[in-house]
Amino acid sequence: MMRMEPIELTRGTALAIEVKLPKTTLLVVTTDKGYIMCGALDVALLNERLSERRIIAGRATGVRTIQELLDAPLESVTHEAEKLGITAGMQGRAAVENMF
């Protein structure tokens, strides 16, 4: 099952996506510029093998809901996210605000 819903933030409206898979749930909050995601995101892959794509993204681990993803500190971020002032340890919601 897949669920999508708008998330109203201070700087704009993001899109929350929840995908229920066997034994796991993928969680994403995205803007037109970048996204944060649950622990399934491979930040090292984005930074190393896909660096030419300049992906703005952050990863939070141990989250089970969209609200937890927004509240959690990011465990890692891409180099492109760092250029926007997004850092590891930053709350997911604040990171998304920087992606508008």
N, C-alpha and C positions, 0 to 999 in steps of 0.2 A: 504494500500500500504506500502511496505517496501523498503528502499533504504540503500545500504551499499557502503562505499567508503573508500579507504585508506587515511590516514592523515599522511603526512610526517612531522616528528618532528626531533629535533636535535639528539636524542639518538636512534631513530628507527621509524618504521612505525606502527601506531595504526590503528584500524578499527573503523570508525564511522558508527553507525546504527541509522536509523530513522524509526520509525514505526507509521504510521498514523492510529489512532483509532477514533471511533466516539467521537467527542468533546474534543479530546486530542491527543497529539503526544508524544511518548516515545523517548527520546534521550539518546544515550550511546556512549561513546568513550572507547574502550577497548584495552588492551595489553594482552599478555600471562599471566601476573602476576596479573592484577587488572583492575578496571574500574571506570569511573565517570559517573554519570547519572543525569537526571533531577529530579525534586521534587518527582517523583513517588517512588523513592528508600527509603526503610524503614531502615535507618542506625541502629536504636535502635533494630530492629528485628535481624539484622546481628550480632550486638554486644552481645545481651542477649540470644536469643534462638538458634542462629546458630553459636555461638562463636567457637565451635569445628572445624568448617570449615575454620577458619582463613582467611576470605574474606577481600581482600584489595579493598576498595571502598570509593568513596566520592560522596556527593550530592550537587547539585547547584539548587537553586529555582528561579522561575521567568524567566527561559530561554525558548526560542521558536525555536531556531536553533542550529545546531552543533557549529557554530562559537560563538554564545552566551555562550554555555556550556563551550567551551574552554577559553573564556575570563572572565567568571564570577568567583567571589570568591566562594569557597566551603562553604556551610552553615554547613555541618557536615561531619565527616569522621569516618571510623571504627577504632577500636583499632589497628588492624593489619596495617592499613594505617599509623597511627601515628608512628609505629615502623620504618617505612621507611622515616620519617621526613615530612610526609604529614599532614598538619594541617588545621583546619577550618580557613577560610579567605584566604587561598592560592588560587591563580588563577588556574583554571582547567587545563590549558595547562602545568603549572609547576608540578602539581600533576601527570599528565600522564607521563611526562618526568621521574619522580621518579619511575615509575612502569616498567621501562625497566631493 
